[in-house]
């Protein structure tokens, strides 16, 4: 049954996703509201497939504040990356530059307002990211960053990338750490039934010393690793 569920998931989710990507590209010249609606519909379709086909329950612990906030998430699988527009309202996600070269998807991602991260360009990358992020904040959108830099197997706790501290300091936004334990169920070819939990940590105010904010964020995003 697990194999059948997985085959059905891959077939249905990715086939319908093709229409979502096409719809996103077509919505770009029409208006932003339509584009955002299509992207959110895609994320909600993914959540539906995860819940009703794969048999994975999604549980939220804590509450996410409204308004411009820097959400710092654990990243164990593609689940939380795809799920971001379902979890947050019109989030602007920091995403690696390579994703923007995917035909169709890259154009939709840029139009939606994802923030490209080119890791090999140093200070220039940081300036571009901050300029882009400030535009999104001015539009009232939350920001989402996976501060460990890449997907991390469940149970591992790598340090935060140095760029997170600079973004925190220069944007001056409150931070909400988000733990997630998707890895054991979703980070595999054959996904398993069970429960994925999001845990929103306490709001961390802007202006704290680097060592303190990094320690608090690191502990909170790894709260579901035990």
PLY file of the C-alpha trace (Angstrom):
ply
format ascii 1.0
element vertex 226
property float x
property float y
property float z
element edge 225
property int vertex1
property int vertex2
end_header
0.00 0.00 0.00
2.84 2.42 0.75
4.23 1.99 -2.76
0.79 2.59 -4.25
0.33 5.73 -2.15
3.70 7.05 -3.27
3.08 6.36 -6.94
-0.30 8.07 -6.72
1.30 11.05 -4.95
4.03 11.51 -7.56
1.60 11.13 -10.44
-1.09 13.46 -9.14
1.01 16.12 -7.43
3.54 16.63 -10.21
1.07 16.37 -13.09
-1.22 19.02 -11.59
1.83 21.09 -10.61
2.55 21.50 -14.31
-0.68 23.46 -14.65
0.12 25.52 -11.58
3.50 26.52 -13.01
1.89 27.40 -16.34
-0.82 29.35 -14.54
1.78 31.23 -12.52
3.69 32.28 -15.62
0.49 33.39 -17.35
-0.59 35.32 -14.24
2.61 37.39 -14.04
1.54 40.04 -16.61
-2.05 40.07 -15.34
-1.72 41.05 -11.68
0.15 40.15 -8.52
-2.94 39.05 -6.61
-3.73 36.37 -9.19
-0.13 35.14 -9.19
-0.08 34.84 -5.42
-3.40 32.99 -5.48
-2.05 30.45 -7.97
1.11 29.87 -5.91
-0.88 29.44 -2.72
-3.20 27.03 -4.53
-0.15 24.98 -5.57
1.12 24.77 -1.99
-2.34 23.85 -0.72
-2.60 21.16 -3.41
0.71 19.74 -2.19
-0.54 19.80 1.42
-3.73 18.00 0.32
-1.73 15.31 -1.48
0.58 14.87 1.50
-2.36 14.50 3.88
-4.88 12.54 1.84
-2.65 10.43 -0.40
0.53 9.87 1.63
-1.32 9.74 4.94
0.89 12.34 6.65
-0.78 14.57 9.22
0.54 18.12 9.56
0.42 19.57 13.07
1.15 23.18 14.10
2.37 24.03 17.58
2.44 27.67 18.60
1.29 30.62 16.55
2.91 32.63 13.79
2.54 36.42 14.17
1.11 38.53 11.37
3.01 41.19 9.48
6.65 41.49 8.43
8.61 38.87 10.34
11.77 36.91 9.63
10.88 33.23 9.98
13.97 31.08 10.38
13.18 27.46 9.60
14.72 24.05 9.91
15.08 22.45 6.48
14.96 18.65 6.46
13.19 17.98 3.16
11.45 19.60 0.21
8.21 19.44 2.22
8.65 22.71 4.11
9.98 24.54 1.04
6.93 23.62 -1.04
4.60 24.12 1.93
5.75 27.67 2.74
2.94 29.47 0.83
0.40 27.27 2.63
1.97 27.85 6.05
2.47 31.62 5.66
0.54 34.35 3.85
2.47 35.36 0.70
5.93 34.58 2.08
9.09 35.72 0.36
11.57 32.86 0.68
15.33 33.09 0.38
16.14 30.47 -2.28
19.36 29.41 -3.94
20.09 31.06 -7.27
20.19 27.77 -9.19
16.44 27.24 -8.73
15.68 30.35 -10.79
17.15 28.69 -13.90
14.44 25.99 -13.94
12.29 26.62 -17.04
8.92 28.09 -16.16
9.32 27.58 -12.42
12.18 30.07 -12.22
10.19 32.80 -13.92
7.21 32.14 -11.67
9.44 32.19 -8.57
10.94 35.53 -9.55
7.54 37.00 -10.33
6.13 35.75 -7.03
8.94 37.37 -5.09
11.38 34.72 -3.95
14.77 36.16 -3.03
17.72 34.64 -4.93
20.82 33.71 -2.96
24.05 33.47 -4.96
26.46 32.04 -2.42
29.64 32.70 -4.35
29.30 36.49 -4.72
30.05 37.60 -1.13
29.14 41.16 -0.15
27.43 41.81 -3.47
24.99 38.97 -2.77
24.21 40.33 0.68
23.49 43.81 -0.68
21.18 42.43 -3.35
19.39 40.19 -0.85
18.86 43.02 1.60
17.55 45.37 -1.08
15.18 42.69 -2.31
14.09 41.77 1.22
13.36 45.39 2.16
11.03 45.69 -0.83
9.10 42.65 0.35
8.94 43.93 3.93
7.62 47.29 2.67
4.87 45.29 0.93
3.94 43.70 4.27
5.21 40.23 3.43
6.89 37.81 5.84
10.37 36.54 5.02
11.40 32.89 5.27
15.01 31.73 5.47
16.58 28.33 6.06
19.58 29.61 7.99
21.53 26.34 7.98
21.86 26.84 4.25
20.61 23.54 2.87
18.62 20.42 3.71
19.89 18.74 6.86
19.21 15.12 7.86
16.99 14.76 10.90
19.01 14.80 14.09
21.91 16.85 12.76
22.55 20.38 14.04
24.98 22.29 11.81
25.77 25.91 12.72
23.83 28.75 11.16
25.38 30.41 8.13
27.12 33.68 8.88
24.81 35.59 6.53
21.85 35.10 8.87
23.32 37.38 11.54
23.90 40.15 8.99
20.35 39.85 7.64
18.94 39.92 11.18
20.98 42.98 12.12
20.41 45.02 8.98
16.71 44.30 8.48
15.79 44.95 12.11
12.87 42.51 12.08
11.56 40.27 14.84
12.56 36.65 14.33
10.42 33.55 14.78
12.27 30.20 14.72
10.35 27.33 13.13
11.26 23.74 13.94
10.02 20.94 11.67
10.58 17.18 11.67
9.73 16.28 8.07
12.95 14.39 7.39
12.07 10.89 8.66
8.84 10.82 6.63
9.33 12.99 3.55
13.07 13.08 2.79
13.13 9.81 0.91
11.96 8.41 -2.39
9.32 6.27 -0.72
7.63 8.57 1.75
6.10 7.17 4.94
2.87 7.74 6.84
3.01 9.59 10.14
2.93 13.13 11.52
4.98 16.17 10.55
5.07 18.85 13.21
5.83 22.54 12.88
6.75 24.27 16.13
6.83 28.06 16.18
9.29 29.35 18.77
9.04 32.48 20.85
9.40 35.79 19.04
12.98 37.07 19.22
13.17 40.88 19.14
15.55 42.76 16.84
18.76 44.28 18.14
20.20 41.39 20.14
23.93 40.55 20.03
24.91 38.07 17.34
25.90 35.31 19.77
22.59 35.51 21.61
20.28 35.54 18.60
22.19 32.72 16.89
22.10 30.58 20.04
18.38 31.14 20.56
17.50 30.46 16.93
19.72 27.37 16.71
18.19 25.85 19.84
14.62 26.60 18.75
14.82 25.26 15.19
16.32 22.03 16.55
13.65 21.60 19.22
12.13 18.61 17.39
15.44 16.83 16.83
15.45 14.96 20.15
0 1
1 2
2 3
3 4
4 5
5 6
6 7
7 8
8 9
9 10
10 11
11 12
12 13
13 14
14 15
15 16
16 17
17 18
18 19
19 20
20 21
21 22
22 23
23 24
24 25
25 26
26 27
27 28
28 29
29 30
30 31
31 32
32 33
33 34
34 35
35 36
36 37
37 38
38 39
39 40
40 41
41 42
42 43
43 44
44 45
45 46
46 47
47 48
48 49
49 50
50 51
51 52
52 53
53 54
54 55
55 56
56 57
57 58
58 59
59 60
60 61
61 62
62 63
63 64
64 65
65 66
66 67
67 68
68 69
69 70
70 71
71 72
72 73
73 74
74 75
75 76
76 77
77 78
78 79
79 80
80 81
81 82
82 83
83 84
84 85
85 86
86 87
87 88
88 89
89 90
90 91
91 92
92 93
93 94
94 95
95 96
96 97
97 98
98 99
99 100
100 101
101 102
102 103
103 104
104 105
105 106
106 107
107 108
108 109
109 110
110 111
111 112
112 113
113 114
114 115
115 116
116 117
117 118
118 119
119 120
120 121
121 122
122 123
123 124
124 125
125 126
126 127
127 128
128 129
129 130
130 131
131 132
132 133
133 134
134 135
135 136
136 137
137 138
138 139
139 140
140 141
141 142
142 143
143 144
144 145
145 146
146 147
147 148
148 149
149 150
150 151
151 152
152 153
153 154
154 155
155 156
156 157
157 158
158 159
159 160
160 161
161 162
162 163
163 164
164 165
165 166
166 167
167 168
168 169
169 170
170 171
171 172
172 173
173 174
174 175
175 176
176 177
177 178
178 179
179 180
180 181
181 182
182 183
183 184
184 185
185 186
186 187
187 188
188 189
189 190
190 191
191 192
192 193
193 194
194 195
195 196
196 197
197 198
198 199
199 200
200 201
201 202
202 203
203 204
204 205
205 206
206 207
207 208
208 209
209 210
210 211
211 212
212 213
213 214
214 215
215 216
216 217
217 218
218 219
219 220
220 221
221 222
222 223
223 224
224 225
